[in-house]
Protein backbone atom coordinates (compact mmCIF):
# COMPACT_ATOMS: atom_id res chain seq x y z
CA UNK A 1 0.00 0.00 0.00
CA UNK A 2 1.30 3.49 -0.70
CA UNK A 3 -0.68 5.29 2.03
CA UNK A 4 -3.02 6.84 -0.52
CA UNK A 5 -0.32 8.62 -2.52
CA UNK A 6 -1.12 8.60 -6.22
CA UNK A 7 -4.73 7.62 -5.67
CA UNK A 8 -7.55 9.97 -6.50
CA UNK A 9 -9.66 10.84 -3.46
CA UNK A 10 -12.69 12.99 -2.78
CA UNK A 11 -10.88 15.00 -0.16
CA UNK A 12 -7.90 15.73 2.04
CA UNK A 13 -8.30 15.75 5.81
CA UNK A 14 -5.62 17.35 7.97
CA UNK A 15 -5.56 16.42 11.65
CA UNK A 16 -3.70 19.31 13.26
CA UNK A 17 -2.33 18.97 16.81
CA UNK A 18 -1.39 22.37 18.22
CA UNK A 19 0.60 21.94 21.43
CA UNK A 20 2.35 24.69 23.40
CA UNK A 21 0.15 27.48 22.06
CA UNK A 22 -0.45 30.87 23.64
CA UNK A 23 -3.27 30.10 26.14
CA UNK A 24 -4.45 33.72 26.14
CA UNK A 25 -5.26 33.41 22.45
CA UNK A 26 -6.90 29.98 22.85
CA UNK A 27 -9.35 31.29 25.44
CA UNK A 28 -10.35 34.40 23.47
CA UNK A 29 -13.49 33.63 21.44
CA UNK A 30 -13.03 36.57 19.10
CA UNK A 31 -9.38 35.71 18.34
CA UNK A 32 -10.09 32.02 17.77
CA UNK A 33 -13.08 32.73 15.53
CA UNK A 34 -11.17 35.35 13.53
CA UNK A 35 -8.18 33.01 13.12
CA UNK A 36 -10.35 30.16 11.83
CA UNK A 37 -12.28 32.38 9.39
CA UNK A 38 -9.05 33.97 8.18
CA UNK A 39 -7.45 30.52 7.73
CA UNK A 40 -10.35 29.49 5.49
CA UNK A 41 -9.97 32.68 3.47
CA UNK A 42 -6.18 32.21 3.21
CA UNK A 43 -6.80 28.74 1.76
CA UNK A 44 -9.21 30.31 -0.79
CA UNK A 45 -12.21 28.43 0.62
CA UNK A 46 -15.81 29.52 0.13
CA UNK A 47 -17.33 30.17 3.57
CA UNK A 48 -20.93 28.97 3.93
CA UNK A 49 -21.55 29.20 7.71
CA UNK A 50 -19.74 29.94 10.98
CA UNK A 51 -20.60 28.65 14.45
CA UNK A 52 -18.56 28.97 17.66
CA UNK A 53 -19.28 28.28 21.32
CA UNK A 54 -17.36 29.42 24.41
CA UNK A 55 -17.38 27.06 27.41
CA UNK A 56 -17.32 28.05 31.08
CA UNK A 57 -14.79 28.40 32.63
CA UNK A 58 -12.81 28.22 29.36
CA UNK A 59 -12.41 26.46 26.05
CA UNK A 60 -13.88 27.08 22.63
CA UNK A 61 -15.36 24.81 19.99
CA UNK A 62 -16.11 26.06 16.53
CA UNK A 63 -16.79 25.21 12.95
CA UNK A 64 -16.31 27.08 9.72
CA UNK A 65 -18.42 25.32 7.12
CA UNK A 66 -17.01 25.83 3.65
CA UNK A 67 -18.44 24.81 0.29
CA UNK A 68 -15.46 22.47 0.03
CA UNK A 69 -16.16 20.86 3.50
CA UNK A 70 -15.08 22.34 6.88
CA UNK A 71 -12.56 23.60 9.41
CA UNK A 72 -13.20 22.78 13.06
CA UNK A 73 -11.43 23.56 16.34
CA UNK A 74 -11.59 22.60 20.00
CA UNK A 75 -9.35 24.51 22.43
CA UNK A 76 -8.06 23.63 25.88
CA UNK A 77 -6.33 26.83 27.04
CA UNK A 78 -5.49 25.24 30.39
CA UNK A 79 -3.25 22.81 28.48
CA UNK A 80 -2.11 25.33 25.83
CA UNK A 81 -3.59 22.90 23.28
CA UNK A 82 -5.96 23.01 20.32
CA UNK A 83 -7.24 20.23 18.06
CA UNK A 84 -8.02 21.38 14.52
CA UNK A 85 -9.52 19.43 11.62
CA UNK A 86 -9.30 20.80 8.11
CA UNK A 87 -11.25 18.77 5.56
CA UNK A 88 -11.31 19.94 1.96
CA UNK A 89 -12.63 18.46 -1.27
CA UNK A 90 -11.39 19.20 -4.74
CA UNK A 91 -8.06 20.43 -6.07
CA UNK A 92 -8.45 24.20 -5.61
CA UNK A 93 -8.32 24.57 -1.83
CA UNK A 94 -4.94 24.15 -0.11
CA UNK A 95 -5.58 22.87 3.44
CA UNK A 96 -1.87 23.10 4.31
CA UNK A 97 -2.08 26.89 3.87
CA UNK A 98 -4.85 27.04 6.50
CA UNK A 99 -2.84 24.81 8.85
CA UNK A 100 0.30 26.95 8.56
CA UNK A 101 -1.76 30.10 9.13
CA UNK A 102 -3.29 28.69 12.34
CA UNK A 103 0.09 27.51 13.67
CA UNK A 104 1.32 31.11 13.42
CA UNK A 105 -1.90 32.70 14.74
CA UNK A 106 -2.00 30.54 17.87
CA UNK A 107 1.77 31.00 18.43
CA UNK A 108 2.15 27.23 18.43
CA UNK A 109 5.61 25.97 19.40
CA UNK A 110 4.92 22.26 18.91
CA UNK A 111 2.58 21.50 15.98
CA UNK A 112 2.02 18.24 14.17
CA UNK A 113 -0.06 17.62 11.07
CA UNK A 114 -1.32 14.26 9.83
CA UNK A 115 -2.78 14.10 6.33
CA UNK A 116 -5.42 11.57 5.39
CA UNK A 117 -7.00 11.04 2.01
CA UNK A 118 -10.77 10.58 2.33
CA UNK A 119 -13.01 8.84 -0.15
CA UNK A 120 -10.33 6.95 -2.08
CA UNK A 121 -12.58 5.50 -4.75
CA UNK A 122 -10.60 5.26 -7.96
CA UNK A 123 -7.38 3.79 -9.32
CA UNK A 124 -4.35 5.86 -10.30
CA UNK A 125 -5.48 6.70 -13.81
CA UNK A 126 -9.04 7.84 -13.10
CA UNK A 127 -9.66 11.28 -11.63
CA UNK A 128 -12.88 11.74 -9.63
CA UNK A 129 -15.39 14.49 -10.26
CA UNK A 130 -16.47 16.26 -7.07
CA UNK A 131 -20.02 16.85 -8.25
CA UNK A 132 -22.20 14.02 -9.43
CA UNK A 133 -23.30 14.28 -13.04
CA UNK A 134 -27.07 14.15 -13.53
CA UNK A 135 -26.70 11.08 -15.75
CA UNK A 136 -25.56 9.08 -12.71
CA UNK A 137 -28.39 10.11 -10.41
CA UNK A 138 -31.09 7.56 -9.70
CA UNK A 139 -34.63 8.76 -10.38
CA UNK A 140 -36.60 9.39 -7.18
CA UNK A 141 -39.97 7.65 -7.14
MARBA-3410 file (N, C-alpha, C, O; in Angstrom, 1 decimal):
141
0.8,-1.2,0.0,0.0,0.0,0.0,0.9,1.2,0.0,2.0,1.2,0.6 ~ 0.5,2.3,-0.6,1.3,3.5,-0.7,0.8,4.6,0.2,1.1,5.8,0.0 ~ -0.1,4.3,1.1,-0.7,5.3,2.0,-1.6,6.3,1.4,-1.9,7.3,1.9 ~ -2.1,6.0,0.2,-3.0,6.8,-0.5,-2.4,7.8,-1.5,-3.0,8.4,-2.3 ~ -1.0,7.8,-1.6,-0.3,8.6,-2.5,-0.6,8.1,-3.9,-0.5,6.9,-4.2
-0.9,9.0,-4.9,-1.1,8.6,-6.2,-2.5,8.2,-6.5,-2.9,8.0,-7.7 ~ -3.3,8.0,-5.5,-4.7,7.6,-5.7,-5.6,8.9,-5.7,-5.2,9.9,-5.1 ~ -6.6,8.8,-6.5,-7.6,10.0,-6.5,-8.6,9.8,-5.4,-9.2,8.7,-5.2 ~ -8.8,10.9,-4.6,-9.7,10.8,-3.5,-10.6,12.0,-3.5,-10.4,13.0,-4.2 ~ -11.7,11.9,-2.8,-12.7,13.0,-2.8,-12.2,14.2,-2.0,-12.5,15.3,-2.3
-11.4,13.9,-1.0,-10.9,15.0,-0.2,-9.6,14.7,0.6,-9.1,13.6,0.7 ~ -9.1,15.8,1.2,-7.9,15.7,2.0,-8.3,16.2,3.4,-9.0,17.2,3.6 ~ -8.0,15.4,4.4,-8.3,15.7,5.8,-7.0,15.9,6.6,-6.2,15.0,6.7 ~ -6.8,17.1,7.1,-5.6,17.4,8.0,-6.1,17.3,9.4,-7.0,18.0,9.8 ~ -5.4,16.5,10.2,-5.6,16.4,11.7,-4.4,17.2,12.2,-3.2,16.8,12.2
-4.7,18.4,12.8,-3.7,19.3,13.3,-3.7,19.3,14.8,-4.7,19.7,15.4 ~ -2.5,18.9,15.4,-2.3,19.0,16.8,-1.5,20.2,17.1,-0.4,20.3,16.7 ~ -2.1,21.1,17.9,-1.4,22.4,18.2,-1.1,22.4,19.7,-1.9,22.7,20.5 ~ 0.2,22.0,20.0,0.6,21.9,21.4,1.5,23.1,21.7,2.1,23.7,20.8 ~ 1.5,23.5,23.0,2.3,24.7,23.4,2.0,26.0,22.7,2.8,26.7,22.1
0.7,26.2,22.6,0.2,27.5,22.1,0.1,28.6,23.1,0.2,28.3,24.3 ~ -0.2,29.8,22.7,-0.4,30.9,23.6,-1.8,30.7,24.2,-2.8,30.8,23.5 ~ -1.9,30.4,25.5,-3.3,30.1,26.1,-4.2,31.3,26.1,-5.4,31.2,26.1 ~ -3.6,32.5,26.2,-4.5,33.7,26.1,-5.2,33.8,24.8,-6.3,34.3,24.8 ~ -4.6,33.4,23.7,-5.3,33.4,22.4,-6.3,32.3,22.4,-7.4,32.5,21.9
-6.0,31.1,22.9,-6.9,30.0,22.8,-8.2,30.2,23.7,-9.2,29.5,23.4 ~ -8.1,31.1,24.6,-9.3,31.3,25.4,-10.1,32.5,25.0,-11.1,32.9,25.6 ~ -9.7,33.2,24.0,-10.3,34.4,23.5,-11.2,34.0,22.3,-10.7,33.8,21.2 ~ -12.5,34.0,22.5,-13.5,33.6,21.4,-13.3,34.4,20.2,-13.3,33.9,19.1 ~ -13.2,35.7,20.3,-13.0,36.6,19.1,-11.8,36.2,18.3,-11.8,36.2,17.1
-10.6,36.0,19.0,-9.4,35.7,18.3,-9.4,34.3,17.7,-8.9,34.2,16.5 ~ -10.0,33.4,18.3,-10.1,32.0,17.8,-11.0,32.0,16.5,-10.6,31.5,15.5 ~ -12.1,32.7,16.7,-13.1,32.7,15.5,-12.4,33.5,14.3,-12.5,33.0,13.2 ~ -11.8,34.6,14.6,-11.2,35.4,13.5,-10.0,34.6,12.9,-9.9,34.6,11.6 ~ -9.3,33.8,13.7,-8.2,33.0,13.1,-8.7,31.9,12.2,-8.2,31.7,11.1
-9.8,31.3,12.6,-10.4,30.2,11.8,-11.0,30.7,10.5,-10.8,30.1,9.5 ~ -11.7,31.8,10.6,-12.3,32.4,9.4,-11.2,32.9,8.4,-11.3,32.6,7.2 ~ -10.2,33.5,9.0,-9.0,34.0,8.2,-8.3,32.8,7.5,-7.8,32.9,6.4 ~ -8.1,31.7,8.3,-7.5,30.5,7.7,-8.2,30.0,6.5,-7.6,29.6,5.5 ~ -9.5,29.9,6.6,-10.4,29.5,5.5,-10.2,30.4,4.3,-10.0,30.0,3.2
-10.2,31.7,4.6,-10.0,32.7,3.5,-8.6,32.6,2.9,-8.4,32.6,1.6 ~ -7.6,32.4,3.7,-6.2,32.2,3.2,-6.1,31.0,2.3,-5.3,31.0,1.3 ~ -6.8,30.0,2.6,-6.8,28.7,1.8,-7.7,28.9,0.5,-7.8,27.9,-0.3 ~ -8.3,30.0,0.4,-9.2,30.3,-0.8,-10.5,29.5,-0.8,-11.1,29.1,-1.8 ~ -11.0,29.2,0.5,-12.2,28.4,0.6,-13.4,29.4,0.5,-13.3,30.6,0.7
-14.6,28.8,0.2,-15.8,29.5,0.1,-16.6,29.3,1.4,-17.1,28.2,1.6 ~ -16.7,30.3,2.3,-17.3,30.2,3.6,-18.8,30.2,3.4,-19.4,31.0,2.7 ~ -19.5,29.1,4.0,-20.9,29.0,3.9,-21.6,29.3,5.3,-22.6,30.0,5.3 ~ -21.0,28.9,6.4,-21.6,29.2,7.7,-20.4,29.2,8.8,-19.4,28.6,8.5 ~ -20.7,29.8,9.9,-19.7,29.9,11.0,-20.5,29.7,12.3,-21.5,30.4,12.5
-20.0,28.9,13.2,-20.6,28.6,14.5,-19.5,28.4,15.5,-18.7,27.5,15.3 ~ -19.5,29.1,16.6,-18.6,29.0,17.7,-19.3,29.0,19.0,-20.3,29.7,19.2 ~ -18.7,28.3,20.0,-19.3,28.3,21.3,-18.1,28.4,22.3,-17.1,27.7,22.2 ~ -18.3,29.2,23.3,-17.4,29.4,24.4,-17.9,28.7,25.6,-19.0,28.9,26.1 ~ -17.0,27.8,26.2,-17.4,27.1,27.4,-17.0,27.8,28.7,-16.0,28.6,28.7
-17.6,27.5,29.8,-17.3,28.0,31.1,-16.7,27.0,31.9,-17.3,25.9,32.1 ~ -15.5,27.1,32.5,-14.8,28.4,32.6,-13.9,28.8,31.4,-13.6,30.0,31.3 ~ -13.6,27.9,30.6,-12.8,28.2,29.4,-12.8,27.1,28.4,-13.3,26.0,28.7 ~ -12.4,27.4,27.2,-12.4,26.5,26.0,-13.4,26.9,25.0,-14.5,27.5,25.3 ~ -13.1,26.6,23.8,-13.9,27.1,22.6,-14.0,25.9,21.6,-13.0,25.2,21.4
-15.2,25.7,21.1,-15.4,24.8,20.0,-16.0,25.6,18.9,-16.8,26.5,19.1 ~ -15.6,25.3,17.7,-16.1,26.1,16.5,-15.9,25.4,15.2,-15.1,24.5,15.1 ~ -16.8,25.8,14.3,-16.8,25.2,13.0,-17.0,26.3,11.9,-17.8,27.2,12.1 ~ -16.1,26.2,10.9,-16.3,27.1,9.7,-16.7,26.1,8.6,-15.9,25.4,8.1 ~ -17.9,26.2,8.2,-18.4,25.3,7.1,-18.1,26.0,5.8,-18.4,27.2,5.6
-17.4,25.3,4.9,-17.0,25.8,3.6,-17.7,25.0,2.6,-18.0,23.8,2.8 ~ -17.8,25.5,1.4,-18.4,24.8,0.3,-17.6,23.5,0.0,-18.2,22.6,-0.5 ~ -16.4,23.6,0.3,-15.5,22.5,0.0,-15.3,21.5,1.2,-14.6,20.5,1.1 ~ -16.0,21.7,2.3,-16.2,20.9,3.5,-16.1,21.7,4.8,-17.1,22.4,5.1 ~ -15.0,21.6,5.6,-15.1,22.3,6.9,-13.7,22.5,7.5,-12.7,21.8,7.2
-13.7,23.5,8.5,-12.6,23.6,9.4,-13.2,23.6,10.8,-14.2,24.3,11.0 ~ -12.7,22.8,11.7,-13.2,22.8,13.1,-12.1,22.9,14.1,-10.9,22.6,13.8 ~ -12.4,23.4,15.3,-11.4,23.6,16.3,-12.1,23.3,17.7,-13.2,23.5,17.9 ~ -11.3,22.8,18.6,-11.6,22.6,20.0,-10.3,23.0,20.8,-9.3,22.5,20.5 ~ -10.5,24.0,21.7,-9.3,24.5,22.4,-9.4,24.1,23.9,-10.5,24.0,24.5
-8.2,23.9,24.5,-8.1,23.6,25.9,-7.0,24.6,26.3,-5.8,24.2,26.4 ~ -7.3,25.8,26.6,-6.3,26.8,27.0,-5.5,26.4,28.3,-4.3,26.7,28.4 ~ -6.2,25.7,29.2,-5.5,25.2,30.4,-4.3,24.3,30.1,-3.5,24.1,30.9 ~ -4.3,23.7,28.9,-3.2,22.8,28.5,-2.4,23.4,27.3,-1.6,22.8,26.8 ~ -2.8,24.6,27.0,-2.1,25.3,25.8,-2.2,24.5,24.5,-1.3,24.4,23.8
-3.4,23.9,24.4,-3.6,22.9,23.3,-4.9,23.2,22.5,-5.9,23.6,23.0 ~ -4.8,22.9,21.2,-6.0,23.0,20.3,-5.9,21.9,19.3,-4.9,21.5,18.8 ~ -7.1,21.3,19.1,-7.2,20.2,18.1,-8.0,20.9,16.9,-9.1,21.4,17.1 ~ -7.4,20.8,15.7,-8.0,21.4,14.5,-8.2,20.3,13.4,-7.2,19.5,13.2 ~ -9.3,20.3,12.8,-9.5,19.4,11.6,-9.8,20.4,10.4,-10.5,21.3,10.5
-9.1,20.1,9.3,-9.3,20.8,8.1,-9.6,19.8,7.0,-8.7,19.0,6.6 ~ -10.8,19.7,6.6,-11.3,18.8,5.6,-11.7,19.5,4.3,-12.6,20.4,4.4 ~ -11.0,19.2,3.2,-11.3,19.9,2.0,-11.5,18.9,0.8,-10.8,17.9,0.8 ~ -12.4,19.3,-0.1,-12.6,18.5,-1.3,-12.2,19.3,-2.5,-12.3,20.5,-2.5 ~ -11.8,18.5,-3.5,-11.4,19.2,-4.7,-9.9,19.5,-4.8,-9.2,19.2,-3.8
-9.5,20.1,-5.9,-8.1,20.4,-6.1,-7.7,21.9,-5.9,-6.5,22.3,-5.9 ~ -8.7,22.8,-5.7,-8.5,24.2,-5.6,-8.0,24.6,-4.2,-7.0,25.4,-4.1 ~ -8.6,24.2,-3.2,-8.3,24.6,-1.8,-7.0,23.9,-1.4,-6.8,22.7,-1.7 ~ -6.2,24.7,-0.6,-4.9,24.1,-0.1,-5.0,24.1,1.4,-4.7,25.1,2.1 ~ -5.4,23.0,2.0,-5.6,22.9,3.4,-4.3,23.1,4.2,-4.3,23.6,5.4
-3.1,22.9,3.6,-1.9,23.1,4.3,-1.6,24.6,4.5,-1.0,25.0,5.5 ~ -2.2,25.4,3.7,-2.1,26.9,3.9,-2.9,27.3,5.1,-2.4,28.1,5.9 ~ -4.1,26.7,5.3,-4.9,27.0,6.5,-4.1,26.5,7.7,-4.1,27.2,8.8 ~ -3.5,25.4,7.7,-2.8,24.8,8.9,-1.7,25.7,9.2,-1.5,26.0,10.4 ~ -0.9,26.1,8.3,0.3,27.0,8.6,-0.1,28.3,9.2,0.5,28.8,10.1
-1.2,28.8,8.6,-1.8,30.1,9.1,-2.1,30.0,10.6,-1.8,30.8,11.4 ~ -2.8,28.9,11.0,-3.3,28.7,12.3,-2.1,28.4,13.3,-2.2,28.9,14.4 ~ -1.1,27.7,12.8,0.1,27.5,13.7,0.7,28.9,14.1,1.1,29.0,15.2 ~ 0.8,29.8,13.1,1.3,31.1,13.4,0.4,31.9,14.3,0.8,32.5,15.3 ~ -0.9,31.9,14.0,-1.9,32.7,14.7,-2.0,32.3,16.2,-2.2,33.2,17.1
-1.9,31.0,16.5,-2.0,30.5,17.9,-0.6,30.5,18.6,-0.5,30.0,19.7 ~ 0.4,31.0,17.9,1.8,31.0,18.4,2.2,29.6,18.9,2.7,29.5,20.0 ~ 1.9,28.6,18.1,2.2,27.2,18.4,3.6,26.9,18.3,4.3,27.2,17.3 ~ 4.2,26.3,19.4,5.6,26.0,19.4,5.8,24.5,19.1,7.0,24.1,18.8 ~ 4.8,23.7,19.1,4.9,22.3,18.9,3.7,21.7,18.1,2.9,20.9,18.6
3.7,22.0,16.8,2.6,21.5,16.0,2.9,20.1,15.4,4.1,19.8,15.2 ~ 1.9,19.4,15.0,2.0,18.2,14.2,0.8,18.2,13.3,-0.3,18.5,13.7 ~ 1.0,17.7,12.1,-0.1,17.6,11.1,0.0,16.2,10.4,1.0,15.8,9.9 ~ -1.2,15.6,10.5,-1.3,14.3,9.8,-2.3,14.4,8.7,-3.4,15.0,8.9 ~ -1.9,14.0,7.5,-2.8,14.1,6.3,-3.4,12.7,6.0,-2.7,11.7,6.0
-4.7,12.8,5.8,-5.4,11.6,5.4,-6.2,11.9,4.1,-6.7,13.0,3.9 ~ -6.2,10.9,3.2,-7.0,11.0,2.0,-8.3,10.4,2.3,-8.4,9.3,2.9 ~ -9.4,11.1,2.0,-10.8,10.6,2.3,-11.5,10.3,1.0,-11.4,11.0,0.1 ~ -12.2,9.2,1.0,-13.0,8.8,-0.2,-12.1,8.4,-1.3,-12.3,8.8,-2.4 ~ -11.2,7.5,-1.0,-10.3,7.0,-2.1,-11.2,5.9,-2.8,-11.4,4.8,-2.3
-11.6,6.3,-4.0,-12.6,5.5,-4.8,-12.1,5.1,-6.1,-12.8,4.3,-6.8 ~ -11.0,5.6,-6.6,-10.6,5.3,-8.0,-9.1,4.9,-8.0,-8.3,5.2,-7.2 ~ -8.8,4.1,-9.1,-7.4,3.8,-9.3,-6.6,5.0,-9.8,-7.1,6.1,-10.0 ~ -5.3,4.8,-9.9,-4.4,5.9,-10.3,-4.7,6.7,-11.5,-4.5,7.9,-11.6 ~ -5.3,6.0,-12.5,-5.5,6.7,-13.8,-6.8,7.3,-14.0,-7.2,7.8,-15.1
-7.7,7.3,-13.0,-9.0,7.8,-13.1,-9.3,8.9,-12.1,-9.4,8.6,-10.9 ~ -9.4,10.2,-12.5,-9.7,11.3,-11.6,-11.2,11.4,-11.3,-12.0,11.1,-12.2 ~ -11.5,11.7,-10.1,-12.9,11.7,-9.6,-13.5,13.1,-9.8,-12.8,14.1,-9.5 ~ -14.7,13.2,-10.3,-15.4,14.5,-10.3,-15.9,14.7,-8.8,-16.2,13.8,-8.1 ~ -16.0,16.0,-8.4,-16.5,16.3,-7.1,-17.9,16.6,-7.0,-18.5,16.9,-6.0
-18.6,16.6,-8.2,-20.0,16.9,-8.3,-20.6,15.7,-9.1,-20.0,15.5,-10.2 ~ -21.6,15.1,-8.7,-22.2,14.0,-9.4,-22.9,14.5,-10.7,-23.7,15.5,-10.6 ~ -22.6,13.9,-11.8,-23.3,14.3,-13.0,-24.7,13.8,-13.0,-25.0,12.7,-12.4 ~ -25.6,14.5,-13.6,-27.1,14.1,-13.5,-27.3,12.8,-14.1,-28.2,12.1,-13.7 ~ -26.5,12.4,-15.1,-26.7,11.1,-15.8,-26.5,9.9,-14.8,-27.1,8.8,-15.0
-25.8,10.2,-13.7,-25.6,9.1,-12.7,-26.6,9.1,-11.6,-26.6,8.1,-10.8 ~ -27.4,10.1,-11.5,-28.4,10.1,-10.4,-29.5,9.2,-10.7,-30.0,9.1,-11.8 ~ -29.9,8.5,-9.6,-31.1,7.6,-9.7,-32.4,8.4,-9.7,-32.5,9.4,-8.9 ~ -33.4,8.0,-10.5,-34.6,8.8,-10.4,-35.3,8.5,-9.0,-35.3,7.4,-8.5 ~ -35.9,9.5,-8.5,-36.6,9.4,-7.2,-38.1,9.1,-7.5,-38.7,9.8,-8.2
-38.6,8.0,-6.9,-40.0,7.7,-7.1,-40.8,7.8,-5.9,-42.0,7.5,-5.9
END
